[in-house]
Amino acid sequence: MAVRAVSGCSIFRSASTSSSSPTLFAFRCCPCHFSRRFSQFSIRFPIFRSDKLVPGHGGLQSSSVHSLVNSVMEELGALRRRRRVRAAAKVELTSSGGIVEDKLVNRTLQQGLLLEFKKDSERVLLAVAQRPDGKKNWMVSDQNGVTSSIKPQQITYIVPGVEKFDHAEISKFVQRAQENSDLALLEFAWVELLEKNKRVTAEELAEMIFGSVEPLECYCAHVMLSEDEVYFTVLETKGSRSIYGPRPAVQVEELLRRKLAKEAAEKELQEFVQLLKSAKAMPLDAKPSKSSWMVEEKIRQKIKSLESYAIDACTNDDQRKTAGMILRAMGMVKTASSALNLLINIGYFPVHVNLDLLKFNIRTDHSDEVISAAESLLSDSYDPDEIERKDLTHLKVYAIDVDEADELDDALSATRLQDGRIKIWIHVADATRFVQPGSIVDREAMRRGTSVFLPTATYPMFPEKLAMEGMSLQQGENCNAVTVSVVLHSDGSIAEYSVDNSIIRPTYMLTYESASELLHLNLEEETELKILSEAATLRSIWRRQQGAIDTATLEARIKVVNPEDPEPMINLYVENQADPAMRLVTEMMILCGEVVATFGSSNNIPLPYRGQPQSNIDTSAFAHLPEGPVRSSALVKLMRAAEIDFRKPIRHGILGLPGYVQFTSPIRRYMDLLAHYQVKAFLIGKSPPFSAGQLEGMASIVNMNARVAKRLFSSSLRYWILEFLRRQSKEKRYRALILRFIKDRIAAILLVEVGLQSSVWVSVGANVGDEVLVRLEEAHPRDDVLFLKEIVIER
């Protein structure tokens, strides 16, 4: 059985009834509504009162309702017969009820006619024809008082029975038409016309349901037919005249189902929009939490559609459509930035939400399963390499890193041998003491590929507790490590080396700033640090002799405190890569990479050997440029992309090395961990766990994720630098180092106090390597926009 409710009434139809001849077997109506609707037709219905129930189709029905239906149908029939007599003079009906003249013959357009026309794709207006405008067009005055020229094809209906209509009366006519129109009447007509398999024009429908073909009734019928999407369909159209036919019952039932679903969806949308408006109006500290939008599934789906739209990551058309409807309902344009601003305004996103973090789908948390597995590893005190480890706890060990470093992978020791040569120990945290290839923790680390370092947070490759408490080097505690020891010749080349499992006790945890200060103080008790610095200098000179290129420059480092706040604290530091401590650490890490590559090659160990083809760069051609950021910028532009070979070392031209393997960051880089797996297996006399082919396949996935993480870091760093600049006074001056000219007087520059590269127009006379003063004009972090202007000082 199908049930359709309209304006307080319900028509019941049997689902088994033939689509061409449905049976109207029950009618239920609120008496007050029914009386109000039909009182204008002078219909009088007898009142039946009975408590007796009689069997009905599919259930029990009141006999009084059954009698009421008969009375309704009889009265409607009598009404139509009376109206036909009065309307015959106007419509001229045949005995079969058809119109004598051709139903599709259009009326000739003339002055004073009332017509409906299509203003644009969304608006239909009523107007009065005024005068011809050319051969075919007409000037009309519409219901808004606007006079315009329309084409014949814009006319959708000419109201019959009107000859000289006053356009000032259009608004009243429209209002009366709206009051008289009722789609419930359309449903009654559909039942009868479907039963008789008849077609109908607007005028015939008016006579049928209103008993009149007066202008108002005809226009009401036209409006109901033209707006109807359920009961009738256009069979034929000629100009402004159309013939409609009743749809089959099965089709109407399906359309009604869709209509009800659409109405329910629209209601649901409006309720959601009200939630958004309410949240938007709340003060910041009272807005709903992000998790509260996830409780109810329907709300969660809509908010996720907005989120996907904001980051341009919609997975299907439904998400795009849903987001578009929400934005339109909120009175906003359909753009990603609109969706973003809305989500920020309701408190779902913080003001400084990192969109790339969402867009790239970066894993910010570890699953409960991985965390549980990591905790089990921490509780297991067994060390398979304990017997083989060299005890190096007697060495003074320096761990040097940025002050906010969470994962300490490496540390350094040094001494001067009796023959004057320098011996260096590069200690690398032994992550493989806890994790084995193929384990659940290892697989998760491979999927991530790297730890992600952002100004706002760090997302470690391993679960935090395992990385920080188990793997990371700890000051004053015995720590498992893999130690690369090297003896240098006096020219900085490698004389001897070894790779061993070890145990160390880090003495100092230093920042680059504090290490540089110690070097500057030249303290006698810190002789080992001075030896490390001397070794770094030797290595730098030797590598340059082998063709290495110095690319040291200035780089910004930012730490954001409370990034969820609208105005979080931004701590900005500028690192000079030529700083003594940074030079020291960099040279020791490069030395370690050279030794591991040599070790792997000597023992036929498949490793990720990194190289960079010699670019045949004649560095003497750049000797005229100032050493530092200017020369580095020019050289970097000529460098070729790095390569990896998994069978043998390849030359790394930029570093000036015959081979190189990244080995010093196994806690934060999965490719370094792979190198540890391979080397550690060899040290205990086992075959490496991975072949060259397997390493290559794994590397393709890992390096892809590493590139995403690098891109994320760069975009996030730039965003916060621009936000830092946005907050500064517009009067503040910045030193800008000219790196090169891009076009005419537009120069690529480096903001010295900020560590950011940008561009600015500079005046005539400024050259590469010169410093100019600039001020900030505009900074828009979200749009990645920075405008600078040179400050020209009059001389």
C-alpha positions in Angstrom: 0.0 0.0 0.0 1.2 3.5 -0.8 0.3 6.5 1.4 0.5 10.1 0.3 -0.1 12.9 2.8 -1.1 16.4 1.4 -2.1 19.4 3.4 -3.7 17.4 6.2 -5.3 14.9 3.8 -4.2 11.5 2.7 -4.9 9.5 -0.4 -4.4 5.7 -0.1 -3.7 3.7 -3.2 -3.0 0.0 -3.6 0.5 -0.7 -4.8 -1.0 -3.6 -6.8 -3.4 -1.3 -8.7 -2.8 -1.0 -12.4 -0.8 2.1 -13.3 -3.3 3.1 -15.9 -6.4 2.7 -13.7 -5.8 3.3 -10.0 -8.6 2.9 -7.6 -9.3 5.7 -5.1 -10.6 3.6 -2.2 -10.1 5.7 0.9 -9.9 9.4 1.7 -9.0 10.8 5.1 -9.2 14.4 5.8 -9.3 16.8 8.7 -12.9 18.2 8.5 -11.9 21.7 9.3 -9.2 21.7 6.6 -11.6 20.0 4.1 -14.4 22.5 4.8 -12.0 25.5 4.5 -10.6 24.3 1.2 -13.9 23.6 -0.6 -16.2 26.2 0.9 -15.4 28.5 -2.0 -17.1 25.9 -4.3 -20.4 25.9 -2.3 -20.0 22.1 -1.6 -22.0 20.8 1.3 -21.1 17.5 2.8 -23.4 15.5 5.1 -21.8 14.5 8.4 -21.7 10.8 9.2 -21.1 9.6 12.7 -20.6 5.8 13.3 -18.4 3.7 15.4 -19.1 0.7 13.2 -15.9 -0.6 11.4 -16.1 -2.4 8.1 -13.3 -4.4 6.4 -11.2 -2.3 4.1 -8.5 -2.9 1.6 -5.5 -4.1 3.7 -7.2 -3.2 7.0 -10.2 -1.8 8.8 -11.9 1.4 7.7 -14.6 3.5 9.2 -17.9 3.3 7.3 -18.4 7.1 7.9 -15.1 7.8 6.0 -16.3 5.5 3.2 -19.6 7.5 2.9 -17.7 10.7 3.1 -15.6 9.7 0.1 -18.8 9.0 -1.9 -20.3 12.3 -1.0 -17.1 14.1 -2.0 -17.0 12.5 -5.4 -20.7 13.2 -6.0 -20.4 16.8 -5.0 -17.3 17.3 -7.1 -19.1 15.8 -10.1 -22.1 18.0 -9.6 -19.8 21.0 -9.2 -18.0 20.3 -12.5 -21.3 19.9 -14.4 -22.6 23.3 -13.1 -19.3 25.0 -13.9 -19.2 23.5 -17.5 -22.5 25.1 -18.3 -21.3 28.5 -17.2 -17.9 28.1 -19.0 -19.2 26.6 -22.2 -19.6 30.0 -23.8 -15.9 30.6 -23.3 -14.3 27.3 -23.9 -16.9 25.5 -26.2 -16.6 21.9 -25.1 -17.5 19.0 -27.3 -19.5 16.0 -26.1 -16.2 14.2 -25.4 -15.0 17.1 -23.3 -12.2 18.2 -25.7 -11.6 21.8 -26.9 -13.0 22.4 -30.4 -10.0 24.4 -31.5 -6.4 23.1 -31.7 -5.1 22.9 -28.1 -1.7 24.2 -29.3 -2.8 27.2 -31.3 -1.0 30.2 -29.8 -2.8 33.5 -29.2 -1.4 36.4 -31.3 0.6 38.7 -29.0 -1.0 42.1 -28.7 -0.9 45.2 -26.4 -2.5 44.7 -23.0 -2.1 40.9 -22.8 -1.0 39.4 -19.5 1.9 37.0 -20.1 4.5 35.0 -18.2 8.1 35.1 -19.4 11.5 33.7 -18.4 13.7 36.5 -17.2 16.7 34.2 -16.7 17.5 30.6 -15.9 16.1 31.0 -12.4 13.3 33.7 -12.6 9.9 33.6 -14.2 7.9 36.9 -14.1 4.4 38.1 -15.1 4.2 41.2 -17.4 1.9 43.2 -19.6 2.7 43.5 -23.3 3.2 47.2 -24.2 4.4 47.4 -27.8 6.4 45.6 -30.5 10.1 46.0 -30.4 11.4 45.3 -33.9 10.0 42.5 -36.0 9.6 39.8 -33.3 10.4 41.2 -29.9 8.0 43.0 -27.5 8.5 45.6 -24.9 6.8 44.4 -21.6 6.3 45.9 -18.1 6.9 43.2 -15.5 5.6 42.8 -11.9 8.6 44.6 -10.5 7.8 47.7 -12.6 10.7 47.1 -15.0 10.2 47.6 -18.7 12.3 45.4 -21.0 12.4 43.8 -24.4 11.7 40.1 -24.6 11.9 37.5 -27.4 9.0 35.3 -28.3 10.8 32.2 -27.1 11.0 33.7 -23.6 7.2 33.6 -23.2 6.1 30.7 -21.2 2.3 31.4 -20.9 -0.3 33.9 -22.1 -3.1 34.3 -19.6 -6.5 33.8 -21.5 -9.4 36.1 -21.1 -7.4 39.3 -20.6 -7.2 42.0 -23.2 -6.2 45.3 -21.5 -4.5 44.4 -18.2 -3.2 47.2 -16.0 0.4 46.3 -15.2 0.0 48.1 -11.8 -2.4 45.2 -10.9 0.1 42.4 -11.6 1.4 42.1 -8.0 -2.2 41.7 -6.7 -2.9 39.1 -9.4 0.3 37.2 -8.4 -0.7 37.3 -4.7 -4.2 36.0 -5.4 -2.8 33.2 -7.6 -0.4 32.1 -4.8 -3.3 32.1 -2.3 -5.5 29.9 -4.6 -2.8 27.5 -5.8 -2.8 24.1 -3.9 -0.9 21.1 -5.1 -3.4 18.9 -3.3 -6.0 19.8 -5.9 -3.5 18.7 -8.5 -3.3 15.3 -6.9 -7.1 14.9 -7.1 -7.1 15.8 -10.8 -4.3 13.3 -11.4 -6.3 10.5 -10.0 -9.3 11.1 -12.3 -7.3 11.9 -15.4 -5.1 8.8 -15.0 -8.2 6.7 -14.5 -9.7 8.0 -17.8 -6.3 8.2 -19.5 -6.9 11.8 -20.6 -4.5 14.7 -21.4 -5.1 18.2 -20.3 -4.2 21.9 -20.9 -3.9 24.5 -18.2 -7.4 25.8 -19.1 -9.0 22.4 -19.0 -7.4 21.7 -15.6 -8.7 25.1 -14.3 -12.2 24.2 -15.4 -11.8 20.7 -13.9 -10.6 21.7 -10.4 -11.9 25.3 -10.1 -15.0 24.9 -12.3 -13.9 28.1 -14.1 -11.7 29.3 -17.0 -11.4 32.8 -15.6 -7.9 34.3 -16.0 -6.9 33.8 -12.4 -8.0 30.2 -12.3 -6.3 29.4 -15.6 -3.0 31.0 -14.4 -3.3 29.1 -11.1 -3.6 25.8 -13.1 -0.7 26.8 -15.3 1.5 27.5 -12.3 0.7 24.3 -10.6 1.3 22.3 -13.8 4.6 24.1 -14.6 5.9 23.7 -11.0 4.7 20.1 -10.6 7.5 17.5 -10.6 5.4 14.5 -9.6 1.9 14.0 -11.1 2.1 15.5 -14.6 4.5 15.6 -17.5 4.6 17.8 -20.6 3.6 15.8 -23.6 3.7 18.5 -26.3 4.6 22.2 -26.4 4.1 24.8 -29.0 5.2 28.4 -28.1 3.6 29.3 -24.8 1.0 26.4 -24.9 1.5 23.0 -23.5 -0.4 19.7 -23.1 0.2 17.7 -20.0 -0.4 14.0 -19.3 -0.7 12.2 -15.9 2.3 10.1 -15.0 1.8 6.4 -14.3 1.1 5.5 -10.7 4.3 3.6 -10.3 6.3 6.6 -11.5 4.4 8.9 -9.3 5.0 6.7 -6.3 8.8 6.7 -7.0 8.8 10.5 -7.5 6.9 11.0 -4.3 9.5 8.9 -2.5 12.2 11.0 -4.0 10.4 14.2 -3.1 10.0 13.1 0.5 13.6 12.1 0.6 14.6 15.5 -0.8 12.4 17.3 1.6 13.9 15.3 4.5 17.4 16.1 3.2 16.6 19.8 2.9 15.3 19.8 6.4 18.4 18.0 7.6 20.5 20.6 5.8 18.7 23.5 7.3 19.1 22.0 10.8 22.8 21.6 10.1 23.1 25.2 8.8 21.5 26.4 12.0 24.1 24.5 14.0 26.8 26.2 12.0 25.3 29.6 12.5 24.9 29.0 16.2 28.5 27.8 16.6 29.7 30.7 14.5 28.0 33.3 16.8 29.5 31.8 19.9 32.6 33.3 21.6 35.9 31.5 20.9 36.1 29.8 24.3 32.5 28.5 24.1 32.6 27.0 20.6 31.9 23.3 20.3 34.9 21.0 20.3 36.1 19.3 17.1 35.1 15.9 18.6 31.5 17.1 19.2 31.0 17.3 15.5 31.9 13.7 15.1 29.3 12.2 17.4 26.3 12.0 15.1 26.9 10.3 11.8 24.9 12.7 9.6 26.6 15.7 11.1 30.0 14.0 10.8 29.5 13.3 7.1 28.6 17.0 6.4 31.5 18.4 8.4 33.9 16.0 6.7 32.5 17.1 3.3 33.4 20.7 4.2 36.8 19.6 5.5 37.6 17.7 2.2 36.3 20.7 0.2 38.5 23.1 2.2 41.7 21.0 1.5 40.7 20.1 -2.1 40.6 16.4 -1.2 37.0 15.4 -2.0 36.9 11.7 -2.8 33.6 11.8 -4.7 31.0 14.1 -6.2 28.6 13.7 -3.2 31.2 15.4 -1.0 31.6 18.3 -3.4 27.8 18.6 -3.8 27.2 18.5 -0.1 29.8 21.1 0.7 28.5 23.3 -2.1 25.0 23.2 -0.7 26.1 24.0 2.8 28.2 27.0 1.6 25.3 28.3 -0.5 22.9 27.9 2.4 25.3 29.9 4.5 25.4 32.6 1.9 29.0 32.0 1.0 30.7 31.5 -2.4 31.7 27.9 -3.3 35.4 28.1 -2.8 37.9 26.1 -0.7 38.8 29.3 1.2 35.1 29.8 2.1 34.9 26.3 3.5 38.1 26.9 5.4 37.0 30.2 6.9 33.6 28.6 7.9 35.4 25.7 9.7 37.6 28.2 11.5 34.7 30.4 12.5 32.8 27.5 14.1 35.9 26.4 16.0 36.3 23.1 14.1 39.7 24.2 12.9 42.2 26.5 14.8 43.0 29.8 13.1 46.4 28.5 11.9 45.3 25.0 10.9 48.0 23.3 8.7 46.0 22.3 5.6 48.9 20.5 4.0 49.1 18.2 7.1 45.5 17.2 6.3 45.9 17.2 2.5 48.9 14.9 2.6 47.1 12.6 5.1 50.2 12.6 7.4 50.0 10.1 10.2 50.1 12.1 13.4 49.3 9.3 15.9 50.3 5.7 16.2 47.6 3.0 16.5 47.0 1.3 19.8 48.3 -1.9 18.3 51.7 -0.3 17.3 51.9 1.5 20.7 51.3 -1.8 22.5 53.9 -3.6 20.5 56.4 -0.7 21.2 55.8 -0.9 24.9 56.5 -4.7 24.8 59.8 -4.0 23.1 60.7 -1.5 25.8 60.0 -3.9 28.6 62.2 -6.6 27.0 65.7 -6.1 28.5 67.4 -8.7 26.2 70.2 -7.4 24.0 71.2 -9.9 21.3 74.5 -7.9 20.7 75.5 -7.5 24.4 78.5 -9.8 24.2 79.8 -8.2 21.0 79.5 -4.6 22.2 82.6 -2.6 22.7 82.6 -0.7 26.0 83.3 2.9 25.1 81.9 4.4 28.3 85.3 5.9 29.2 85.1 8.3 26.3 83.9 11.9 26.7 80.8 12.0 24.4 79.2 15.2 22.9 75.7 15.1 21.6 75.1 18.3 19.7 71.7 19.2 18.2 69.0 22.0 18.1 67.6 22.8 21.5 64.2 21.5 20.7 65.4 18.1 19.4 63.4 15.2 20.8 65.2 12.3 19.1 69.0 12.2 19.7 70.5 9.9 17.1 74.2 10.7 17.2 77.1 11.9 19.3 80.8 12.4 18.9 84.1 11.7 20.7 87.7 12.5 19.7 91.3 12.2 20.9 94.8 12.8 19.6 96.9 9.8 19.1 100.6 9.6 20.2 101.7 10.0 16.5 99.7 13.3 16.3 96.9 11.9 14.2 93.3 12.5 15.2 90.9 9.6 16.0 87.2 10.3 15.9 84.3 8.2 17.2 80.8 8.8 15.6 78.3 7.1 17.8 74.8 6.4 16.3 71.9 5.2 18.4 71.3 1.5 17.9 67.6 1.5 16.9 67.8 -2.1 15.8 68.4 -3.2 19.4 64.6 -2.8 19.7 63.1 -3.3 16.3 63.6 -6.0 13.8 62.8 -6.1 10.0 59.2 -7.1 9.3 57.8 -6.5 12.8 54.7 -4.5 13.3 56.7 -1.5 14.5 59.1 -1.7 11.6 56.2 -1.9 9.1 54.7 1.2 10.5 58.0 3.0 10.4 58.4 2.1 6.8 54.9 3.4 5.9 55.8 6.8 7.5 59.3 6.8 6.0 60.5 9.6 8.3 59.8 11.6 11.4 57.9 14.9 10.5 59.4 18.0 12.0 57.2 21.1 12.0 57.3 24.4 13.8 54.2 23.4 15.7 54.9 19.7 16.5 57.0 16.6 15.8 55.4 13.4 14.5 57.9 10.7 15.2 58.5 7.7 12.9 58.4 5.4 15.9 56.0 5.6 18.9 57.2 8.5 21.1 58.0 6.5 24.2 60.1 3.9 22.3 61.9 6.7 20.3 62.6 9.0 23.3 63.2 6.5 26.1 64.5 3.4 24.4 66.3 4.3 21.3 67.4 7.9 21.9 70.8 8.7 23.5 70.4 9.8 27.1 72.9 12.0 29.0 74.7 10.2 31.8 73.2 6.8 31.0 74.6 3.7 29.3 73.3 3.6 25.7 73.5 1.1 23.0 75.1 2.4 19.8 76.8 1.5 16.5 80.1 3.3 16.5 82.1 4.3 13.5 85.7 5.1 14.5 88.1 6.8 12.1 91.7 7.8 12.2 92.6 10.7 9.9 95.7 11.4 7.9 97.1 14.8 8.4 95.5 16.0 5.2 92.0 15.0 6.4 91.7 11.7 4.4 90.7 8.4 6.1 93.7 6.4 7.3 91.9 3.7 9.3 88.3 2.9 10.2 86.1 0.3 12.0 82.4 -0.2 12.6 81.3 -1.8 15.9 78.4 -2.4 18.2 79.1 -0.4 21.3 77.9 0.9 24.6 78.5 4.6 25.4 77.6 7.1 28.1 76.9 10.6 26.7 78.6 13.3 28.7 77.2 16.5 27.3 73.9 17.4 25.5 74.7 20.6 23.8 72.8 23.0 21.5 74.7 24.4 18.5 74.8 27.8 20.2 76.3 26.4 23.4 78.8 24.2 21.5 79.9 27.3 19.5 80.3 29.2 22.7 82.5 26.5 24.2 84.7 26.4 21.1 85.0 30.2 21.3 86.0 30.0 25.0 88.7 27.5 24.0 88.6 25.9 27.5 91.5 23.6 28.3 89.1 21.0 29.9 87.2 20.7 26.6 90.2 19.6 24.5 88.2 16.9 22.9 85.7 19.4 21.5 88.6 21.5 20.1 90.0 18.3 18.5 86.7 17.6 16.8 86.7 21.2 15.4 90.2 20.7 14.1 89.2 17.5 12.4 86.2 19.1 10.9 88.4 21.8 9.3 90.8 19.1 8.0 87.9 17.3 6.4 86.4 20.4 4.9 89.7 21.3 3.2 90.2 17.7 2.0 86.7 17.5 0.5 87.1 20.8 -1.3 90.3 19.4 -2.9 88.2 16.5 -4.1 85.7 18.8 -5.8 83.2 19.4 -3.0 81.0 22.5 -3.2 80.3 24.6 -0.2 76.5 25.4 0.0 76.4 26.9 3.5 73.7 29.6 3.8 71.3 31.2 6.4 68.2 29.2 7.3 65.3 30.0 9.6 64.2 27.8 12.4 60.9 28.4 14.1 59.2 27.0 17.3 55.6 27.9 17.8 54.2 27.7 21.4 50.5 26.9 21.8 49.8 26.7 18.0 46.1 26.2 18.7 45.7 29.8 19.9 44.7 32.5 17.5 47.9 34.4 18.4 50.5 31.8 19.4 54.0 32.8 20.5 56.5 32.5 17.6 60.2 32.0 18.4 62.3 32.5 15.3 66.0 31.7 15.1 68.4 32.2 12.1 71.0 29.5 11.7 74.2 30.2 9.9 75.4 26.9 8.5 78.9 28.3 8.5 78.7 28.4 12.3 81.7 26.5 13.8 79.5 24.0 15.7 77.2 23.4 12.7 80.3 22.9 10.5 81.7 20.5 13.0 78.6 18.3 13.2 78.0 18.4 9.4 81.6 17.3 8.6 81.4 14.4 11.1 78.1 13.1 9.7 79.6 13.3 6.2 82.7 11.4 7.4 80.5 8.7 8.9 78.6 8.3 5.6 81.9 7.9 3.7 83.1 5.2 6.1 79.9 3.2 5.9 80.0 3.4 2.1 83.6 2.1 2.1 82.7 -0.6 4.6 79.7 -1.7 2.6 81.7 -1.8 -0.6 84.5 -3.8 0.9 82.1 -6.4 2.2 79.7 -6.5 -0.7 76.8 -5.3 1.4 73.7 -4.0 -0.4 73.1 -0.5 0.9 71.4 2.8 -0.2 74.6 4.3 -1.7 73.8 8.0 -2.4 75.5 10.0 -5.1 75.3 13.1 -7.1 76.7 13.2 -10.6 79.6 15.6 -11.0 78.1 18.7 -12.5 81.4 19.8 -13.9 81.0 23.1 -12.1 84.0 25.4 -12.4 83.9 27.0 -9.0 86.5 29.5 -10.1 83.9 31.1 -12.3 82.0 32.1 -9.1 85.1 33.4 -7.3 83.9 36.9 -7.8 80.8 36.3 -5.8 81.0 36.8 -2.0 81.5 33.6 -0.2 78.5 32.4 1.7 74.8 32.6 0.8 75.4 34.5 -2.5 77.9 32.1 -3.9 76.0 29.1 -2.5 72.8 30.3 -4.2 74.5 30.5 -7.6 76.1 27.0 -7.2 72.9 25.3 -6.0 71.1 26.3 -9.2 73.6 24.3 -11.2 73.4 21.1 -9.2 71.9 17.9 -10.6 69.5 15.6 -8.8 70.8 13.0 -6.4 70.9 9.3 -7.3 70.9 6.0 -5.3 72.5 2.7 -6.2 71.9 -0.3 -4.0 74.8 -2.5 -5.2 77.9 -0.3 -5.1 79.0 3.2 -4.1 78.6 6.0 -6.6 80.5 9.3 -6.6 78.9 12.1 -4.7 80.3 15.1 -6.6 78.8 17.8 -4.3 80.3 16.3 -1.2 83.5 15.4 -2.9 83.3 11.7 -1.9 83.8 8.4 -3.7 80.7 7.0 -1.9 78.2 8.0 0.7 75.5 6.3 2.9 73.2 8.1 5.2 73.6 6.3 8.5 73.4 8.8 11.4 69.6 9.1 11.9 68.0 5.6 12.3 65.3 6.9 14.7 64.0 9.6 12.3 64.8 8.3 8.8 63.8 4.8 7.6 66.5 4.7 4.9 69.1 5.1 7.7 67.4 2.3 9.6 67.6 0.0 6.5 71.4 0.7 6.4 71.6 -0.3 10.1 69.7 -3.6 9.4 72.2 -4.5 6.7 75.4 -3.5 8.6 74.3 -5.0 11.9 73.6 -8.3 10.2 77.1 -8.4 8.8 78.6 -7.5 12.2 77.1 -10.6 13.8 78.0 -12.8 10.9 74.6 -13.1 9.2 73.5 -12.4 5.7 71.9 -9.0 5.2 68.1 -9.2 5.5 67.5 -7.4 2.1 68.8 -7.8 -1.4 69.7 -4.8 -3.6 66.4 -5.4 -5.5 64.4 -5.5 -2.2 66.1 -2.3 -1.0 65.2 -0.5 -4.2 61.6 -1.4 -4.0 61.3 -0.3 -0.4 63.2 2.9 -1.1 60.8 4.0 -3.8 58.0 4.0 -1.2 60.1 5.5 1.6 61.6 8.3 -0.5 58.1 9.3 -1.8 56.9 9.7 1.8 60.1 11.5 2.7 59.6 14.0 -0.2 56.1 14.7 1.1 57.4 15.3 4.6 60.1 17.7 3.3 57.5 19.6 1.3 55.3 19.8 4.3 58.1 21.1 6.4 59.0 23.8 3.9 55.4 25.0 3.4 54.8 25.1 7.2 58.1 26.9 7.9 57.3 29.5 5.3 53.7 30.0 6.6 55.0 30.7 10.1 57.7 33.0 8.9 55.1 35.0 7.0 52.9 35.0 10.1 55.9 36.3 12.1 56.5 39.1 9.6 52.8 39.9 9.5 52.8 40.8 13.1 55.8 43.1 12.9 55.6 46.9 12.6 55.3 48.2 9.0 58.0 50.7 9.9 60.6 48.0 10.7 63.6 47.7 8.3 65.2 44.5 7.2 68.6 43.8 5.7 68.2 42.1 2.3 71.2 40.4 0.6 70.9 40.4 -3.2 71.5 36.8 -4.4 70.8 37.4 -8.1 68.6 39.3 -10.6 65.5 37.5 -11.8 64.4 40.0 -14.4 65.4 43.7 -15.0 65.6 45.2 -11.5 63.7 42.4 -9.7 66.1 40.7 -7.5 66.1 37.4 -5.5 67.1 38.4 -2.0 67.7 36.8 1.4 66.3 38.5 4.4 69.3 38.3 6.7 67.5 38.7 10.1 64.7 36.2 9.0 66.5 33.6 6.9 63.9 33.8 4.2 64.4 34.1 0.4 62.0 36.4 -1.5 62.1 39.0 -4.3 62.0 42.8 -4.5 62.5 45.5 -7.0 65.8 47.3 -6.3 67.0 50.6 -7.6 69.6 51.1 -10.2 73.2 50.8 -8.9 72.5 47.8 -6.6 74.5 44.7 -7.5 74.6 41.0 -6.6 76.2 40.6 -3.2 75.0 44.1 -2.1 72.8 44.6 1.0 69.8 46.8 0.7 67.1 47.8 3.2 63.5 46.8 2.7 60.3 47.1 4.6 57.2 44.9 4.7 54.2 46.1 2.6 52.0 43.0 3.0 52.2 39.5 4.4 49.4 36.9 4.0 50.5 33.5 5.3 47.3 31.6 4.2 47.8 32.9 0.6 51.6 32.6 0.6 51.9 36.3 -0.3 54.8 38.6 0.7 55.3 42.1 -0.7 58.5 43.9 0.1 59.6 47.4 -0.9 63.2 48.8 -1.0 63.9 51.7 1.3 66.0 54.1 -0.9 68.2 56.3 1.3 69.0 59.7 -0.2 72.7 60.5 -0.3 
